[in-house]
Amino acid sequence: MLELDYGTLLPNDDLSSLDFTERDGTDPLGVNEFARRKAIEYHKNKLATVRVIRFNKNIVAYFTVSMSAISVENLDSKEKIMHATPIRYPAMLLGQLGVDKKYRGKGIGTDICNFCLGLAQEIGEKIACRYVILQTGIEKTSLYEKIGFVVSPKPLMGKKIWMYRRLA
């Protein structure tokens, strides 16, 4: 297990030297593109909090979190709360998640998801937060299913699907 340090993106942090592309060099979910061109602006303008993960003081991964909501139609019918009428339930969005190619296969993605679940649980004690949600490609669902995320019953949106996990 790597000793990881979680922090927020700092003005001097440079994600451009890292490689978040797939094995074949493609970037179907835009994770590499986001890191290179949008991360700093999103963080600075509070569109998402960009968190970085360091190992031996070097950035090895990043992810974004923001407040969001999940539409009732994106949930399994068993998730609907009886005698309540909201069309969306409060959620924390795990927006982008990238692990540098050199550090994949070491459990960092799972650690990030568990960190986000804990963060959402903490937020949920102060502000309503029922789910952690994310969008991913169909080929990536197994990573998230291993830690309790469920594929939304709603059809694919382009190349992405919604997944969610209800907080305890």
Steps between C-alpha positions, in 0.01 A plus 500: 500500500640838399518781754291764319451865584168663403490875442340763282645628176754774568576788260846355424377144441552376146294208376622527140803274551275211612333253267136417572426348158396140444754228413443570132560874543135604461310722742134393455377654826705820467695440823837595349351798314334629818826476696694692236250768402220542753601388850649832614204707374241266650678507834560877499138577409352247747336289231668199660758443767801339340679268739845360429659188640870504568743215553848606615393864436424429132147520361389156386124552463223755518124512538226760519205527734203736502147518631238360267180298492382183334169483320252247633479354149871408521439284807368149540133511607598348840694821575194725489385631836133439564291804594767739371468685173841635399598447137869504600685376804806682641832354399871566482640473147830323450558680172844408368738234621841441348790284614830544318585194289812425706290461817202298375422161650606607850152563641515880472165522317333293772663716769368813329146357488514403867632847587207655309248275675640611836495865394139470384405332827659790689324757280173309544512563873496877437316535167271241345701259285346161420723374215840515338454507123730480201503451126732247341545288192332159492844331501588664833195394701663198667739723703204685648274197540765335721449778754123506488409737217197406290451564129205728436205335326480803267650440154850611399572869442735487203800300624425558869269341754394617845593301809399569857552378853267581785668608821450292813 
